[in-house]
């Protein structure tokens, strides 16, 4: 087709100040030493020494490409739409400053250091093509932008220092690769990647430049050449899930691979099927010896059936498989998916590292001004002044997005990294019961899986398999990512809400010596309820509470505690309560 031009000037604000270049960037400086390039051996990904390697990664979603839902702007969707709306309120220069500050702060060396500490060994970096090339260049030309290359170089330096591989992922290709618009920042008023020869040419040229630049960098784990194609080629409707040929995808993949191999014979190449990575019909991986099949897994059951098709494809093609995205679900679901995948020798990448919300290792806690701005943008609040909006935007970019001010979620990390291999419940916080009193926040129940650390009526979202609506596991969407329903009081302190019949919570604590302790529960109940308290699996103590509108103390009798680790379990047998804290009396 003729020349393609990106449909909005808003996205170009993201690129303000990034110089253009007429020729591709030169190769990056020599990287830090690494244990060789990743490779394939049969159906395994192996490290430089030839040892099988499970890639345990997180996706750096939201950094180079902002998806609306990560900022509580799901109704707006695409990055360019968000920036267009912001510019209408605060002006283009303010959006330029916001975009640049976001890129400076949202992912930093500190994020990589934290991932290393948590034992992740890879990150998947979603790339927006417009950080690397000017979308407004005339057809048949390329105007390179240095900002994307510079930031990728920097990330690779941080990754090398922390011995973390980087999977380069083209998340937003020229034109956009599907009808799921936000994931590719696609403008539906313009031809898609599949409708534009020029967009496909630019995609190939971008990969040619990336391969030339990073050919000698072993900390680049692989090139994930196109994220989640979702396009109906066969006229079957939807997002390509029922397509059988998918010929345009395979043709483009072969062209990209050929461009990469002009300068880079060593790096792995990840490919993804249609239907958000999952439909490989017609895409036989027969054109390069270092291909890895990537698929994405969300919101379905974590049983062998759920991955059987990809395992069969692995055996039929003798290619490794990798789950390039999974997540956006509860800790229970995360523990189960990692256990399933690793039992089948499949690595994975949790999506994403951070956003506004609790289902990530890090939570971006938005300032009140941003919350008010979101309310206006989504039609749920008054219009803020331009000055207030500018202040909120810059606070979000320079403070809230920065790892130094993110809220870590140790429960998410524990669910992904320990619980798949360790069924124990561990204390959420260390608790030593000495001669004095001990107060335990109800929201600080143990780390562990359902049936081990807690029991709740709903502990995950399986709507893809159930065919129903999305399911909230923590109704309050705050503090922790388990099925336990939590809320916050006016001071921001978390407490357990909707604690219902059949549910229980466990609290591990260490006593300095054996003895009996009584105590109390701080709770409220709108109707009569019955509870049980047990210690170390012993006989339950039954408690009754009538309607209590305000926070009230309910005493329980002395319980026999052992020296060392004890497990205190609270359950609801009838009714429903809210629970703020548990207090054990002094000796």
Secondary structure in CASP SS format (residue, H / E / C, confidence):
PFRMAT SS
TARGET T0000
AUTHOR 0000-0000-0000
METHOD secondary structure of the structure
MODEL  1
X C 1.00
X C 1.00
X C 1.00
X C 1.00
X C 1.00
X C 1.00
X C 1.00
X C 1.00
X C 1.00
X H 1.00
X H 1.00
X H 1.00
X H 1.00
X H 1.00
X C 1.00
X C 1.00
X C 1.00
X C 1.00
X C 1.00
X E 1.00
X E 1.00
X C 1.00
X C 1.00
X C 1.00
X C 1.00
X C 1.00
X C 1.00
X C 1.00
X C 1.00
X C 1.00
X C 1.00
X C 1.00
X C 1.00
X C 1.00
X C 1.00
X C 1.00
X C 1.00
X C 1.00
X E 1.00
X E 1.00
X E 1.00
X C 1.00
X C 1.00
X E 1.00
X E 1.00
X E 1.00
X C 1.00
X C 1.00
X C 1.00
X C 1.00
X C 1.00
X E 1.00
X C 1.00
X C 1.00
X C 1.00
X E 1.00
X E 1.00
X E 1.00
X E 1.00
X C 1.00
X C 1.00
X C 1.00
X C 1.00
X C 1.00
X C 1.00
X C 1.00
X C 1.00
X H 1.00
X H 1.00
X H 1.00
X H 1.00
X C 1.00
X C 1.00
X C 1.00
X C 1.00
X C 1.00
X C 1.00
X C 1.00
X H 1.00
X H 1.00
X H 1.00
X H 1.00
X H 1.00
X H 1.00
X H 1.00
X H 1.00
X H 1.00
X H 1.00
X H 1.00
X H 1.00
X C 1.00
X H 1.00
X H 1.00
X H 1.00
X H 1.00
X H 1.00
X H 1.00
X H 1.00
X H 1.00
X H 1.00
X H 1.00
X H 1.00
X H 1.00
X H 1.00
X H 1.00
X C 1.00
X C 1.00
X C 1.00
X H 1.00
X H 1.00
X H 1.00
X H 1.00
X H 1.00
X H 1.00
X H 1.00
X H 1.00
X H 1.00
X C 1.00
X C 1.00
X C 1.00
X C 1.00
X E 1.00
X E 1.00
X E 1.00
X E 1.00
X E 1.00
X E 1.00
X E 1.00
X H 1.00
X H 1.00
X H 1.00
X C 1.00
X E 1.00
X C 1.00
X C 1.00
X C 1.00
X C 1.00
X C 1.00
X C 1.00
X C 1.00
X C 1.00
X C 1.00
X C 1.00
X E 1.00
X E 1.00
X H 1.00
X H 1.00
X H 1.00
X H 1.00
X H 1.00
X H 1.00
X H 1.00
X H 1.00
X H 1.00
X H 1.00
X H 1.00
X H 1.00
X H 1.00
X H 1.00
X H 1.00
X H 1.00
X C 1.00
X C 1.00
X C 1.00
X E 1.00
X E 1.00
X E 1.00
X E 1.00
X E 1.00
X E 1.00
X E 1.00
X E 1.00
X C 1.00
X C 1.00
X C 1.00
X C 1.00
X C 1.00
X E 1.00
X C 1.00
X C 1.00
X C 1.00
X H 1.00
X H 1.00
X H 1.00
X C 1.00
X C 1.00
X C 1.00
X C 1.00
X C 1.00
X C 1.00
X C 1.00
X C 1.00
X H 1.00
X H 1.00
X H 1.00
X C 1.00
X H 1.00
X H 1.00
X H 1.00
X H 1.00
X H 1.00
X H 1.00
X H 1.00
X H 1.00
X H 1.00
X H 1.00
X H 1.00
X H 1.00
X H 1.00
X H 1.00
X H 1.00
X H 1.00
X H 1.00
X H 1.00
X C 1.00
X C 1.00
X C 1.00
X C 1.00
X C 1.00
X E 1.00
X E 1.00
X E 1.00
X E 1.00
X E 1.00
X C 1.00
X C 1.00
X C 1.00
X C 1.00
X C 1.00
X E 1.00
X C 1.00
X C 1.00
X C 1.00
X C 1.00
X C 1.00
X C 1.00
X C 1.00
X C 1.00
X C 1.00
X C 1.00
X C 1.00
X C 1.00
X C 1.00
X C 1.00
X C 1.00
X C 1.00
X H 1.00
X H 1.00
X H 1.00
X H 1.00
X H 1.00
X H 1.00
X H 1.00
X H 1.00
X H 1.00
X H 1.00
X H 1.00
X H 1.00
X H 1.00
X H 1.00
X H 1.00
X C 1.00
X C 1.00
X C 1.00
X C 1.00
X C 1.00
X C 1.00
X E 1.00
X E 1.00
X E 1.00
X E 1.00
X E 1.00
X E 1.00
X H 1.00
X H 1.00
X H 1.00
X H 1.00
X C 1.00
X E 1.00
X C 1.00
X C 1.00
X C 1.00
X C 1.00
X C 1.00
X C 1.00
X C 1.00
X C 1.00
X C 1.00
X C 1.00
X C 1.00
X E 1.00
X E 1.00
X E 1.00
X E 1.00
X E 1.00
X E 1.00
X E 1.00
X C 1.00
X C 1.00
X C 1.00
X C 1.00
X C 1.00
X C 1.00
X H 1.00
X H 1.00
X H 1.00
X H 1.00
X H 1.00
X H 1.00
X H 1.00
X H 1.00
X H 1.00
X H 1.00
X H 1.00
X H 1.00
X H 1.00
X H 1.00
X C 1.00
X C 1.00
X C 1.00
X E 1.00
X E 1.00
X E 1.00
X E 1.00
X E 1.00
X E 1.00
X E 1.00
X C 1.00
X C 1.00
X C 1.00
X H 1.00
X H 1.00
X H 1.00
X H 1.00
X H 1.00
X H 1.00
X H 1.00
X H 1.00
X H 1.00
X H 1.00
X H 1.00
X H 1.00
X H 1.00
X C 1.00
X C 1.00
X C 1.00
X E 1.00
X E 1.00
X E 1.00
X E 1.00
X E 1.00
X C 1.00
X C 1.00
X E 1.00
X E 1.00
X C 1.00
X C 1.00
X C 1.00
X C 1.00
X C 1.00
X C 1.00
X E 1.00
X E 1.00
X C 1.00
X C 1.00
X C 1.00
X C 1.00
X H 1.00
X H 1.00
X H 1.00
X H 1.00
X H 1.00
X H 1.00
X H 1.00
X H 1.00
X H 1.00
X H 1.00
X C 1.00
X C 1.00
X C 1.00
X C 1.00
X C 1.00
X C 1.00
X C 1.00
X C 1.00
X H 1.00
X H 1.00
X H 1.00
X H 1.00
X H 1.00
X H 1.00
X H 1.00
X H 1.00
X H 1.00
X H 1.00
X H 1.00
X H 1.00
X H 1.00
X H 1.00
X H 1.00
X C 1.00
X C 1.00
X H 1.00
X H 1.00
X H 1.00
X C 1.00
X E 1.00
X E 1.00
X C 1.00
X H 1.00
X H 1.00
X H 1.00
X H 1.00
X H 1.00
X H 1.00
X H 1.00
X H 1.00
X C 1.00
X H 1.00
X H 1.00
X H 1.00
X C 1.00
X C 1.00
X C 1.00
X C 1.00
X E 1.00
X C 1.00
X C 1.00
X C 1.00
X C 1.00
X C 1.00
X E 1.00
X E 1.00
X C 1.00
X C 1.00
X C 1.00
X C 1.00
X E 1.00
X E 1.00
X E 1.00
X E 1.00
X C 1.00
X C 1.00
X C 1.00
X C 1.00
X C 1.00
X E 1.00
X C 1.00
X C 1.00
X E 1.00
X C 1.00
X C 1.00
X C 1.00
X E 1.00
X E 1.00
X C 1.00
X C 1.00
X C 1.00
X C 1.00
X C 1.00
X C 1.00
X C 1.00
X H 1.00
X H 1.00
X H 1.00
X H 1.00
X C 1.00
X C 1.00
X C 1.00
X C 1.00
X C 1.00
X C 1.00
X C 1.00
X C 1.00
X C 1.00
X C 1.00
X C 1.00
X C 1.00
X C 1.00
X C 1.00
X C 1.00
X C 1.00
X C 1.00
X C 1.00
X C 1.00
X E 1.00
X E 1.00
X E 1.00
X C 1.00
X C 1.00
X C 1.00
X C 1.00
X C 1.00
X E 1.00
X E 1.00
X E 1.00
X E 1.00
X E 1.00
X E 1.00
X E 1.00
X C 1.00
X C 1.00
X C 1.00
X E 1.00
X E 1.00
X E 1.00
X E 1.00
X E 1.00
X E 1.00
X E 1.00
X E 1.00
X C 1.00
X C 1.00
X C 1.00
X E 1.00
X E 1.00
X E 1.00
X E 1.00
X E 1.00
X E 1.00
X E 1.00
X E 1.00
X E 1.00
X E 1.00
X E 1.00
X C 1.00
X C 1.00
X C 1.00
X E 1.00
X E 1.00
X E 1.00
X E 1.00
X E 1.00
X E 1.00
X E 1.00
X C 1.00
X C 1.00
X C 1.00
X C 1.00
X C 1.00
X E 1.00
X E 1.00
X E 1.00
X E 1.00
X E 1.00
X C 1.00
X C 1.00
X E 1.00
X E 1.00
X E 1.00
X E 1.00
X E 1.00
X E 1.00
X E 1.00
X E 1.00
X E 1.00
X E 1.00
X E 1.00
X E 1.00
X E 1.00
X E 1.00
X C 1.00
X C 1.00
X E 1.00
X E 1.00
X E 1.00
X E 1.00
X E 1.00
X E 1.00
X E 1.00
X E 1.00
X E 1.00
X E 1.00
X E 1.00
X C 1.00
X E 1.00
X E 1.00
X E 1.00
X E 1.00
X E 1.00
X E 1.00
X E 1.00
X E 1.00
X E 1.00
X C 1.00
X C 1.00
X C 1.00
END
